[in-house]
Amino acid sequence: MNPPIVVRNLIFTGILLFSLNLFAQADKREELEQRRLELQQEIKRINSLRTSNLKKEKSILTEVEDLQQQIRSTENLIRVTNQQANLLTREINSNQNKIGELRKELERLKEDYEKMIQKSYRSKSQQSRIMFLLSAESFLQAYKRLQYMKQYANYRKQQGDEIKARAAELQKLNKSLAEQKQAKDRLIAENKKTRAKLEEDRKAQQSLIATIRKKEGQYASQLRKKQQEVNAIDREIERIIAAAIARNNKESGSESREVFKLTPEAKALAANFASNKGKLPWPVKSGIVSMRFGTQPHPVVRSITINSNGVRIDTEKGGKAKAIFGGVVSEVQAVKGANKAVMVRHGDYISIYNNLDKIFVRKGDEVSIGQELGEVATSGSSGKTTLHFLLYQNSTKLNPEHWIYKM
């Protein structure tokens, strides 16, 4: 007999929920694997930048900052790898439970099939079947008996097919389980090596920090001077923005230096830009965020507070700055202490690409998303190629990390 409808529904519901859970786990596994590969590439880029700058006369503070980047990325890699291993553990446990359920179901199917075979064997002769039909009291009864015999034969075939399917599913799950265990073992081994490298970096960092601590006053003075230079650059950029707003608004009779007077087209462009918040591309092909937005204590000399109106991205030598969205080049200017800057207007939003050496665009040019604007300058002292990227709405500075995808 077929299982009752309620039982079949329960079995179907269980299989459906299990399948949905598998899809969700697969998506999470793919997301973690993608993040792990990204972090590995990030660490490679940091190593490459550090290796290429070994011969440069870098300050001890720069060395500590480089190590800090590498340590942070390595810690993130360990965290993601642990998440992958934990997810695999849950999947292995889930598969083991499913395998146990399948084995029980397979045994039940085999028992049912064995009983059917025994019953069929007792009435297997052709003569018995014919006699069963001929002994019918009416044609209608004979027809019903014939239909029953067909249904019984079909059910036997269905049971046999179901056993084969369950056996194949069991084999597939066993294979998947073995692969998952191997993947988990690889992740654990990789994490062990990563932790060892992290410990080496931490020891090197502590040694450098100990050296800095002995002359903290001297380094604090250097950092204050550096921050003053950064502040001067930021003020110059804000002056340029205010002047651009004033020039734009003069034509429409507005004297505002705070907010752009927008045309309908500019309003539409600004709305389009805003709708892409969090999805905008990086302003370089590849790189590492070496300084984040806002006010923050210095990672080593804690008595010093540093401030950044944007983000700094270390990229490869010869790296190009790229437009994060379509717009019009509003300014191309030299900024004292930071080489050249290109400003691109997107309605009342402005993206700023500072510390460029070579410039590929001119004021008034329309640019498209991803278009190269210039080549990022490389420092002669540190050997670093660093883009200073800022984002404003009118005269209000914005945190680029909220706008750029996975920054």
C-alpha positions as CSV (number, residue, x, y, z in Angstrom):
1,M,0.0,0.0,0.0
2,N,1.0,3.6,-0.5
3,P,1.8,5.6,2.6
4,P,-1.1,7.7,4.0
5,I,-1.5,11.2,2.5
6,V,-0.5,12.9,5.8
7,V,2.7,10.9,6.0
8,R,3.6,11.6,2.4
9,N,3.0,15.3,3.0
10,L,5.2,15.3,6.0
11,I,7.9,13.6,4.1
12,F,7.6,16.1,1.2
13,T,7.6,19.0,3.6
14,G,10.7,17.7,5.3
15,I,12.5,17.2,2.0
16,L,11.5,20.7,0.9
17,L,12.8,22.4,4.1
18,F,16.0,20.4,3.9
19,S,16.5,21.5,0.3
20,L,15.8,25.2,1.1
21,N,18.3,24.9,4.0
22,L,20.9,23.4,1.6
23,F,20.4,26.4,-0.8
24,A,20.8,28.9,2.0
25,Q,24.0,27.2,3.2
26,A,25.3,27.0,-0.3
27,D,24.8,30.8,-0.7
28,K,26.5,31.5,2.6
29,R,29.4,29.2,1.7
30,E,29.9,30.9,-1.6
31,E,29.8,34.3,0.1
32,L,32.4,33.3,2.7
33,E,34.6,31.8,0.0
34,Q,34.5,34.9,-2.1
35,R,35.4,37.0,1.0
36,R,38.2,34.7,1.9
37,L,39.7,35.0,-1.6
38,E,39.3,38.8,-1.5
39,L,41.2,38.9,1.8
40,Q,44.0,36.6,0.4
41,Q,44.3,39.0,-2.5
42,E,44.4,42.0,-0.2
43,I,47.2,40.4,1.9
44,K,49.1,39.7,-1.3
45,R,48.8,43.3,-2.4
46,I,50.0,44.5,1.0
47,N,53.0,42.1,0.9
48,S,53.7,43.3,-2.7
49,L,53.6,46.9,-1.6
50,R,55.8,46.3,1.4
51,T,58.3,44.2,-0.6
52,S,58.6,46.8,-3.4
53,N,59.3,49.5,-0.7
54,L,61.9,47.6,1.3
55,K,64.8,49.6,-0.1
56,K,63.1,52.9,0.6
57,E,64.1,55.0,3.6
58,K,60.7,54.7,5.4
59,S,60.0,56.1,8.8
60,I,59.4,53.7,11.6
61,L,55.8,55.1,11.8
62,T,55.2,54.1,8.2
63,E,56.5,50.6,8.9
64,V,54.1,50.2,11.8
65,E,51.2,51.5,9.7
66,D,52.1,48.9,7.0
67,L,52.2,46.1,9.5
68,Q,49.0,47.3,11.0
69,Q,47.3,46.9,7.7
70,Q,48.6,43.4,7.2
71,I,47.7,42.4,10.7
72,R,44.1,43.7,10.3
73,S,43.7,41.9,7.0
74,T,45.1,38.7,8.4
75,E,42.8,38.9,11.4
76,N,39.9,39.3,9.1
77,L,41.1,36.3,7.0
78,I,41.3,34.1,10.2
79,R,37.8,35.2,11.2
80,V,36.3,34.4,7.8
81,T,38.1,31.1,7.6
82,N,36.7,30.2,11.1
83,Q,33.2,31.0,9.9
84,Q,33.7,28.8,6.9
85,A,34.9,25.9,9.1
86,N,32.0,26.4,11.5
87,L,29.5,26.4,8.6
88,L,31.1,23.2,7.2
89,T,30.7,21.6,10.7
90,R,27.0,22.5,10.7
91,E,26.7,21.1,7.2
92,I,28.5,17.9,8.1
93,N,26.2,17.4,11.1
94,S,23.2,18.1,9.0
95,N,24.4,15.6,6.4
96,Q,25.0,13.0,9.0
97,N,21.5,13.4,10.4
98,K,20.1,13.2,6.8
99,I,22.1,10.1,6.1
100,G,20.7,8.4,9.2
101,E,17.2,9.3,8.1
102,L,17.8,8.0,4.6
103,R,19.2,4.7,5.9
104,K,16.1,4.2,8.0
105,E,13.8,5.1,5.1
106,L,15.8,2.7,2.9
107,E,15.4,-0.1,5.3
108,R,11.7,0.5,5.5
109,L,11.4,0.5,1.7
110,K,13.4,-2.7,1.5
111,E,11.2,-4.4,4.1
112,D,8.0,-3.3,2.2
113,Y,9.5,-4.5,-1.1
114,E,10.5,-7.8,0.5
115,K,7.0,-8.4,1.6
116,M,5.7,-7.5,-1.8
117,I,8.1,-9.9,-3.5
118,Q,7.1,-12.7,-1.1
119,K,3.4,-12.1,-1.8
120,S,4.1,-11.9,-5.5
121,Y,6.1,-15.2,-5.4
122,R,3.2,-17.1,-3.8
123,S,1.0,-16.1,-6.7
124,K,3.6,-15.7,-9.4
125,S,2.6,-18.4,-11.8
126,Q,0.7,-17.4,-14.9
127,Q,-1.8,-20.1,-14.2
128,S,-2.6,-18.6,-10.8
129,R,-3.2,-15.2,-12.4
130,I,-5.4,-16.7,-15.1
131,M,-7.4,-18.6,-12.5
132,F,-7.7,-15.5,-10.5
133,L,-9.3,-13.8,-13.4
134,L,-11.5,-16.7,-14.6
135,S,-12.9,-17.3,-11.1
136,A,-14.5,-13.8,-11.2
137,E,-18.3,-14.0,-10.9
138,S,-18.8,-11.3,-13.5
139,F,-17.1,-9.4,-16.3
140,L,-16.9,-6.3,-14.2
141,Q,-15.3,-8.2,-11.3
142,A,-12.8,-9.7,-13.8
143,Y,-12.0,-6.2,-15.2
144,K,-11.4,-4.8,-11.6
145,R,-9.1,-7.8,-10.8
146,L,-7.1,-7.1,-14.0
147,Q,-6.8,-3.4,-13.1
148,Y,-5.7,-4.4,-9.6
149,M,-3.0,-6.7,-11.0
150,K,-1.7,-3.8,-13.2
151,Q,-1.7,-1.4,-10.3
152,Y,0.2,-4.0,-8.2
153,A,2.8,-4.5,-10.9
154,N,3.2,-0.7,-11.2
155,Y,3.6,-0.3,-7.5
156,R,6.3,-3.0,-7.4
157,K,8.2,-1.1,-10.1
158,Q,7.7,2.2,-8.2
159,Q,9.0,0.7,-5.0
160,G,12.0,-0.7,-6.8
161,D,12.7,2.7,-8.5
162,E,12.3,4.5,-5.1
163,I,14.8,2.1,-3.5
164,K,17.3,2.9,-6.3
165,A,16.8,6.6,-5.9
166,R,17.2,6.5,-2.1
167,A,20.4,4.4,-2.5
168,A,21.8,6.9,-5.0
169,E,20.9,9.8,-2.8
170,L,22.6,8.1,0.1
171,Q,25.8,7.5,-1.9
172,K,25.7,11.2,-3.1
173,L,25.4,12.4,0.5
174,N,28.2,10.1,1.7
175,K,30.5,11.5,-1.1
176,S,29.5,15.1,-0.2
177,L,30.2,14.4,3.5
178,A,33.7,13.1,2.7
179,E,34.4,16.2,0.5
180,Q,33.2,18.5,3.3
181,K,35.4,16.9,5.8
182,Q,38.4,17.3,3.5
183,A,37.5,21.0,2.9
184,K,37.2,21.5,6.6
185,D,40.6,19.9,7.2
186,R,42.2,22.2,4.5
187,L,40.7,25.3,6.1
188,I,41.9,24.3,9.6
189,A,45.4,23.7,8.2
190,E,45.4,27.0,6.3
191,N,44.2,28.8,9.5
192,K,47.1,27.3,11.4
193,K,49.6,28.7,9.0
194,T,47.8,32.1,8.9
195,R,47.9,32.3,12.7
196,A,51.6,31.6,12.8
197,K,52.2,34.4,10.3
198,L,50.0,36.7,12.3
199,E,52.0,36.0,15.4
200,E,55.3,36.9,13.5
201,D,53.7,40.2,12.3
202,R,52.5,41.0,15.8
203,K,56.0,40.4,17.3
204,A,57.6,42.6,14.6
205,Q,55.0,45.3,15.3
206,Q,55.5,45.2,19.1
207,S,59.3,45.6,18.5
208,L,58.7,48.7,16.4
209,I,56.2,50.1,18.9
210,A,58.7,49.6,21.7
211,T,61.2,51.7,19.7
212,I,58.6,54.4,19.2
213,R,57.6,54.4,22.9
214,K,61.2,55.4,23.8
215,K,60.9,58.6,21.6
216,E,57.2,59.1,21.8
217,G,57.5,62.9,22.2
218,Q,59.6,63.1,19.0
219,Y,57.1,61.0,17.0
220,A,54.1,62.9,18.4
221,S,55.7,66.1,17.2
222,Q,56.1,64.6,13.7
223,L,52.5,63.4,13.6
224,R,51.2,66.9,14.7
225,K,53.1,68.5,11.9
226,K,51.8,65.9,9.4
227,Q,48.2,66.5,10.6
228,Q,48.7,70.3,10.2
229,E,49.7,69.7,6.6
230,V,46.6,67.4,6.0
231,N,44.4,70.1,7.6
232,A,45.8,72.7,5.2
233,I,45.1,70.5,2.2
234,D,41.5,69.9,3.4
235,R,40.9,73.6,3.9
236,E,42.2,74.3,0.4
237,I,39.9,71.7,-1.1
238,E,36.9,73.1,0.8
239,R,37.9,76.6,-0.5
240,I,37.9,75.3,-4.0
241,I,34.5,73.7,-3.5
242,A,33.0,76.9,-2.1
243,A,34.4,78.9,-5.1
244,A,32.9,76.3,-7.5
245,I,29.5,76.6,-5.8
246,A,29.7,80.4,-5.9
247,R,30.6,80.4,-9.7
248,N,27.8,78.0,-10.5
249,N,25.2,80.0,-8.5
250,K,26.3,83.4,-9.8
251,E,24.6,82.7,-13.2
252,S,21.2,82.1,-11.5
253,G,21.5,85.1,-9.2
254,S,22.2,83.2,-6.0
255,E,25.0,84.2,-3.7
256,S,25.1,80.9,-1.8
257,R,28.6,79.3,-1.3
258,E,27.1,76.3,0.6
259,V,24.6,74.7,-1.8
260,F,24.6,74.3,-5.6
261,K,21.7,75.8,-7.5
262,L,20.7,72.8,-9.6
263,T,19.1,72.5,-13.0
264,P,16.4,69.8,-13.6
265,E,19.1,67.7,-15.3
266,A,21.5,68.1,-12.4
267,K,18.8,67.2,-9.9
268,A,18.1,64.0,-11.8
269,L,21.8,63.2,-11.9
270,A,22.1,63.8,-8.1
271,A,19.1,61.6,-7.4
272,N,20.6,58.8,-9.6
273,F,23.9,59.1,-7.7
274,A,22.2,59.0,-4.3
275,S,20.2,55.9,-5.4
276,N,23.5,54.0,-5.9
277,K,24.7,54.6,-2.3
278,G,26.7,51.6,-1.1
279,K,27.0,50.2,-4.7
280,L,29.5,52.7,-6.3
281,P,32.8,51.2,-7.6
282,W,36.2,51.7,-6.2
283,P,38.1,54.8,-7.5
284,V,41.1,52.5,-8.3
285,K,41.4,49.1,-9.9
286,S,42.7,47.6,-6.6
287,G,44.1,48.9,-3.4
288,I,44.1,48.9,0.4
289,V,42.4,51.5,2.6
290,S,45.3,52.9,4.6
291,M,43.4,55.6,6.4
292,R,39.7,55.7,7.1
293,F,37.3,58.6,7.3
294,G,36.8,60.8,10.4
295,T,38.6,61.6,13.7
296,Q,40.5,58.7,15.2
297,P,43.4,58.1,17.6
298,H,46.7,57.3,16.0
299,P,47.1,53.5,16.0
300,V,50.5,53.7,17.7
301,V,51.0,57.1,19.4
302,R,47.6,57.1,21.2
303,S,48.1,60.6,22.6
304,I,47.7,62.0,19.0
305,T,44.3,62.3,17.3
306,I,44.3,62.3,13.5
307,N,41.5,63.4,11.2
308,S,40.7,62.5,7.6
309,N,38.0,64.2,5.5
310,G,38.2,61.2,3.1
311,V,39.9,57.9,2.8
312,R,43.4,57.1,1.6
313,I,43.9,54.1,-0.7
314,D,47.3,52.5,-1.3
315,T,47.4,51.1,-4.8
316,E,50.1,49.7,-7.2
317,K,52.7,52.0,-8.8
318,G,51.2,53.6,-11.9
319,G,47.7,53.0,-10.6
320,K,44.9,55.1,-12.2
321,A,42.2,57.0,-10.5
322,K,38.8,56.2,-12.0
323,A,35.5,58.0,-11.9
324,I,33.0,56.4,-9.5
325,F,30.0,57.7,-11.4
326,G,29.2,59.7,-14.5
327,G,29.4,63.5,-14.3
328,V,31.3,66.6,-15.3
329,V,34.9,67.6,-14.4
330,S,34.4,70.8,-12.4
331,E,38.0,71.4,-11.3
332,V,41.5,70.3,-12.2
333,Q,43.9,72.0,-9.8
334,A,47.2,71.7,-8.1
335,V,46.9,71.4,-4.4
336,K,49.9,72.4,-2.3
337,G,51.3,69.3,-0.6
338,A,49.1,66.9,-2.5
339,N,50.1,67.1,-6.2
340,K,47.0,67.6,-8.4
341,A,43.3,67.0,-7.8
342,V,40.4,66.2,-10.1
343,M,36.9,67.1,-8.9
344,V,33.9,65.5,-10.7
345,R,30.4,66.9,-10.1
346,H,27.4,64.5,-10.0
347,G,24.6,67.1,-9.5
348,D,25.2,68.5,-6.0
349,Y,27.6,65.6,-5.2
350,I,31.4,66.0,-5.8
351,S,33.9,63.1,-5.9
352,I,37.5,64.3,-5.4
353,Y,40.6,62.4,-6.6
354,N,43.6,63.9,-4.9
355,N,47.4,63.2,-5.1
356,L,47.5,62.6,-8.9
357,D,50.6,63.0,-10.9
358,K,49.4,62.8,-14.5
359,I,46.0,64.1,-15.5
360,F,43.9,62.6,-18.3
361,V,40.9,65.0,-18.4
362,R,40.2,68.7,-18.5
363,K,37.8,71.0,-16.8
364,G,34.3,70.8,-18.4
365,D,34.8,67.2,-19.7
366,E,31.9,64.8,-19.3
367,V,33.2,61.6,-17.8
368,S,31.5,58.1,-17.5
369,I,31.7,55.7,-14.7
370,G,35.0,53.9,-14.6
371,Q,36.8,56.4,-16.8
372,E,40.4,57.0,-16.0
373,L,41.0,60.5,-14.7
374,G,44.7,60.5,-13.9
375,E,47.7,58.5,-12.6
376,V,48.2,58.4,-8.8
377,A,51.4,59.9,-7.6
378,T,54.1,57.7,-5.9
379,S,55.9,59.2,-2.9
380,G,59.7,59.4,-3.4
381,S,60.3,58.9,0.3
382,S,57.9,56.1,1.3
383,G,57.6,54.5,-2.2
384,K,53.8,54.4,-1.6
385,T,51.2,55.2,-4.4
386,T,48.3,56.7,-2.4
387,L,45.1,58.1,-3.7
388,H,43.4,60.7,-1.4
389,F,39.7,60.2,-2.2
390,L,37.0,62.5,-0.8
391,L,33.2,62.8,-1.3
392,Y,31.1,65.8,-0.7
393,Q,27.4,66.8,-1.1
394,N,27.6,70.6,-1.6
395,S,30.0,71.7,1.1
396,T,29.2,68.8,3.5
397,K,31.9,66.0,3.6
398,L,30.6,62.5,3.4
399,N,32.1,59.2,4.5
400,P,33.1,57.4,1.2
401,E,32.9,54.0,3.0
402,H,29.2,54.4,3.1
403,W,29.0,54.9,-0.6
404,I,31.7,52.6,-2.1
405,Y,30.9,49.0,-2.5
406,K,32.6,46.9,0.3
407,M,35.2,49.6,1.1
